[in-house]
Amino acid sequence: MRRPAGRQPWTPPPAATADVKLPDSLHALIEILAEEAHDNWARQRLSEGWRYGRRLSRRRKTHPLLVPYRELTHDQQEADRVVAMGSVKVILRHGYTLQEPADG
């Protein structure tokens, strides 16, 4: 997508969530959301014709992260957790509440 002439680059402001503390009870939810985020990303890539490859190649449409979440390195999983935590913090910042399911 091309930027209209004269328009300055846009930088989104950071979410005002630095002071939002996540209760320990939400850590399981963070992990669920992180895995789901990875799976959604992978489904999108696969639907676009991408496939697993040892090296990232846009030309060949191969990506080394097109693997199940559990096969990602800790650092790769952590990147998905950071996104999930950010989303949950925004939800809490806006006054919504989250609770564990009744079955624990």
C-alpha positions in Angstrom: 0.0 0.0 0.0 1.4 3.4 -0.9 1.3 6.3 1.4 -0.5 9.4 0.0 1.9 12.2 -1.0 2.7 14.5 1.9 1.5 12.1 4.6 4.1 11.7 7.4 4.9 8.2 8.7 2.6 7.1 11.4 3.8 5.7 14.7 1.1 4.2 16.9 1.2 5.4 20.5 2.1 2.8 23.1 -0.8 1.3 25.0 -1.1 2.8 28.5 -0.7 -0.5 30.3 2.6 -0.2 32.1 0.8 0.0 35.4 -1.6 -2.9 34.7 -0.6 -5.9 36.8 -1.7 -9.4 35.6 -3.0 -11.6 38.4 -1.2 -15.0 38.5 -4.6 -16.6 37.7 -4.3 -15.3 34.2 -1.0 -16.8 33.2 -2.7 -20.0 31.9 -4.9 -17.7 29.7 -1.8 -15.9 28.4 -0.3 -19.2 27.3 -3.6 -20.2 25.6 -3.7 -16.9 23.8 -0.1 -17.1 22.8 -0.5 -20.5 21.3 -3.7 -19.4 19.5 -1.9 -16.3 18.1 0.8 -18.5 16.7 -1.7 -21.0 15.2 -3.7 -18.1 13.7 -0.5 -16.7 12.1 0.4 -20.1 10.8 -3.1 -20.8 9.4 -2.9 -17.4 7.5 0.5 -18.2 6.1 -0.5 -21.7 5.0 -3.6 -20.3 3.3 -1.3 -18.0 1.4 0.7 -20.9 0.1 3.6 -20.8 2.6 5.1 -24.0 3.9 7.7 -25.0 6.4 11.3 -24.5 5.4 14.6 -24.4 7.3 15.2 -20.9 6.0 12.8 -17.9 5.6 12.4 -17.3 1.9 9.7 -14.9 0.6 10.4 -16.1 -2.9 9.9 -19.7 -2.1 7.3 -19.0 0.6 9.1 -21.0 3.2 9.3 -20.1 6.9 11.1 -21.9 9.8 8.4 -21.0 12.3 5.6 -22.9 10.5 5.7 -25.6 13.2 3.4 -26.4 16.2 3.7 -23.9 19.0 5.2 -26.5 21.3 8.1 -26.9 18.9 9.1 -23.2 19.0 12.0 -22.1 21.1 11.4 -20.5 24.4 12.2 -17.1 22.9 9.9 -17.6 20.0 7.1 -18.6 22.3 7.9 -15.6 24.5 7.3 -13.3 21.6 3.7 -14.7 21.3 3.3 -14.4 25.1 4.3 -10.7 25.0 1.5 -10.0 22.4 -1.0 -12.0 24.4 -0.1 -10.2 27.7 -0.4 -6.8 25.9 -3.9 -7.7 24.7 -5.0 -8.9 28.1 -3.6 -5.7 29.7 -5.6 -3.6 27.3 -8.7 -5.5 28.2 -8.1 -5.0 31.9 -7.1 -1.3 31.4 -10.5 -0.7 29.8 -12.3 -2.0 32.8 -13.2 -5.5 31.6 -12.7 -8.5 33.9 -11.5 -11.9 33.3 -11.9 -14.9 35.5 -10.9 -18.6 35.5 -13.5 -21.0 34.3 -15.6 -22.7 37.0 -13.9 -26.1 36.3 -10.5 -24.6 37.1 
